[in-house]
């Protein structure tokens, strides 16, 4: 089974549209037979990802650092414990065919940027995707454009991050 890592928010105070979009993406990917890898928590959008994967009957691997034991979602297909957040990110990406950043906080941004860098360095071989629901990642893409304009990033490096503005288009991009 091919797996996709989902980066997303742990906040419970975000607009509902972000959680609705997350559920649509996860349900669509599960319907296509993909396994989901996530932060494995029951909080915020991570909880929505976990709930949706469970409801779809799909495979769902959760990766948490040991200090987050109290936040683990209780019906994961597989739970992996790590010592550090850095180990968590590496384990989340392991053996995945894509990394999708849903609208999220600074941790999600960190995961997206690190995965982008690894892709650029040929250390990550999956797709790198930003789900730009309602323009959420527009500032990120503007920053990448600034890096290209100043010569800090090649256009090819910028294009390593795919952008999808709708859940349907994102899910349809997978076979």
C-alpha positions as CSV (number, residue, x, y, z in Angstrom):
1,X,0.0,0.0,0.0
2,X,1.2,3.5,-0.8
3,X,1.2,6.0,2.0
4,X,0.8,9.7,2.1
5,X,1.9,11.9,5.0
6,X,-0.5,14.7,6.1
7,X,0.9,17.7,7.9
8,X,-1.8,19.8,9.7
9,X,-2.9,21.8,12.6
10,X,-3.4,20.7,16.2
11,X,-5.4,23.7,17.0
12,X,-9.1,23.4,17.9
13,X,-9.8,27.1,17.3
14,X,-9.4,27.3,13.5
15,X,-12.2,28.0,11.0
16,X,-14.3,25.0,10.2
17,X,-13.5,25.2,6.5
18,X,-10.0,23.9,7.2
19,X,-11.2,20.8,9.0
20,X,-13.9,20.2,6.3
21,X,-11.2,20.4,3.6
22,X,-9.0,18.1,5.6
23,X,-11.8,15.5,5.9
24,X,-12.5,15.8,2.1
25,X,-8.8,15.2,1.2
26,X,-8.4,12.3,3.6
27,X,-11.6,10.6,2.6
28,X,-10.7,10.9,-1.1
29,X,-7.2,9.5,-0.6
30,X,-8.6,6.6,1.5
31,X,-11.2,5.9,-1.2
32,X,-8.3,5.6,-3.7
33,X,-6.6,3.0,-1.4
34,X,-3.8,5.2,0.1
35,X,-2.7,4.8,3.6
36,X,-2.5,7.9,5.8
37,X,0.4,8.9,8.0
38,X,-0.1,11.8,10.4
39,X,0.9,13.3,13.8
40,X,-1.5,10.8,15.4
41,X,-3.2,13.1,17.8
42,X,-6.9,13.5,18.6
43,X,-6.5,17.4,18.7
44,X,-7.5,19.9,16.1
45,X,-7.2,19.0,12.4
46,X,-5.0,16.0,13.4
47,X,-8.1,14.7,15.1
48,X,-10.2,15.3,12.0
49,X,-7.6,13.4,9.9
50,X,-7.7,10.5,12.5
51,X,-11.5,10.5,12.6
52,X,-11.8,10.5,8.9
53,X,-9.3,7.7,8.3
54,X,-11.0,5.6,11.0
55,X,-14.4,6.3,9.5
56,X,-13.2,5.3,6.0
57,X,-11.7,2.1,7.4
58,X,-8.3,3.1,6.0
59,X,-4.8,2.4,7.2
60,X,-3.6,5.2,9.5
61,X,-0.1,5.4,11.0
62,X,0.3,8.0,13.8
63,X,3.8,9.2,14.8
64,X,4.2,10.9,18.1
65,X,7.1,11.9,20.3
66,X,7.0,10.1,23.6
67,X,6.3,13.3,25.5
68,X,2.9,13.5,23.6
69,X,1.6,10.2,24.9
70,X,-1.5,11.8,26.4
71,X,-2.5,13.1,22.9
72,X,-2.5,9.8,21.0
73,X,-5.6,8.9,18.9
74,X,-6.9,5.7,20.2
75,X,-7.7,3.7,17.0
76,X,-4.7,4.2,14.9
77,X,-3.7,1.2,12.7
78,X,-0.1,1.7,13.8
79,X,1.5,4.0,16.4
80,X,5.2,4.9,16.2
81,X,6.9,6.6,19.2
82,X,9.9,8.8,18.7
83,X,12.3,10.5,21.1
84,X,12.3,13.9,19.4
85,X,10.3,16.1,17.0
86,X,13.0,15.8,14.4
87,X,12.8,12.0,14.6
88,X,9.0,12.3,14.3
89,X,9.3,14.3,11.0
90,X,11.7,11.8,9.6
91,X,9.5,8.8,10.6
92,X,6.4,10.5,9.2
93,X,8.0,10.9,5.8
94,X,9.4,7.4,5.7
95,X,8.2,5.3,2.7
96,X,5.6,7.9,1.7
97,X,4.8,8.8,-1.9
98,X,3.7,12.3,-1.1
99,X,3.7,14.9,1.7
100,X,0.6,17.1,1.9
101,X,0.6,20.3,4.0
102,X,-3.0,21.2,4.9
103,X,-3.6,24.7,6.4
104,X,-1.8,24.6,9.7
105,X,0.4,26.5,12.2
106,X,4.1,27.0,12.5
107,X,4.8,23.2,13.0
108,X,3.0,22.5,9.6
109,X,5.1,25.2,8.0
110,X,8.3,23.7,9.4
111,X,7.3,20.3,8.1
112,X,6.5,21.7,4.6
113,X,9.7,23.6,4.4
114,X,11.9,20.8,5.6
115,X,10.3,18.4,3.2
116,X,10.7,20.9,0.3
117,X,14.4,21.2,1.2
118,X,14.8,17.5,1.3
119,X,13.1,17.2,-2.1
120,X,15.4,19.8,-3.5
121,X,18.4,17.9,-2.1
122,X,17.1,14.6,-3.6
123,X,16.6,13.2,-0.1
124,X,12.8,12.9,-0.3
125,X,11.4,11.2,-3.4
126,X,7.7,11.8,-3.0
127,X,5.5,14.7,-4.1
128,X,5.4,17.8,-1.9
129,X,2.0,19.5,-1.9
130,X,0.4,22.5,-0.3
131,X,-3.4,22.4,-0.1
132,X,-4.0,26.1,-0.7
133,X,-7.6,26.1,0.6
134,X,-9.0,29.7,0.4
135,X,-5.6,31.1,-0.4
136,X,-4.1,29.9,2.9
137,X,-0.6,29.3,1.4
138,X,-0.6,32.4,-0.9
139,X,2.0,34.1,1.4
140,X,4.2,31.0,1.3
141,X,4.1,31.0,-2.5
142,X,4.8,34.7,-2.5
143,X,7.8,34.1,-0.4
144,X,9.1,31.4,-2.8
145,X,8.5,33.9,-5.7
146,X,10.6,36.4,-3.7
147,X,13.4,33.8,-3.3
148,X,13.3,33.2,-7.1
149,X,13.3,36.9,-7.9
150,X,16.4,37.5,-5.7
151,X,18.2,34.4,-7.0
152,X,18.0,32.5,-3.7
153,X,16.0,29.7,-5.3
154,X,15.7,28.5,-8.9
155,X,12.3,28.4,-10.6
156,X,12.7,24.6,-10.7
157,X,13.3,24.5,-6.9
158,X,10.2,26.6,-6.4
159,X,8.1,24.3,-8.6
160,X,9.0,21.3,-6.3
161,X,6.0,22.3,-4.2
162,X,2.8,21.6,-5.9
163,X,-0.2,23.8,-5.2
164,X,-3.8,22.7,-5.2
165,X,-6.7,25.1,-4.4
166,X,-9.4,22.5,-4.0
167,X,-9.6,19.1,-2.3
168,X,-11.2,17.6,-5.4
169,X,-8.2,18.7,-7.6
170,X,-5.7,17.5,-5.1
171,X,-7.3,14.1,-4.7
172,X,-7.8,13.8,-8.5
173,X,-4.0,14.3,-9.0
174,X,-3.5,10.8,-7.4
175,X,-4.1,7.7,-9.4
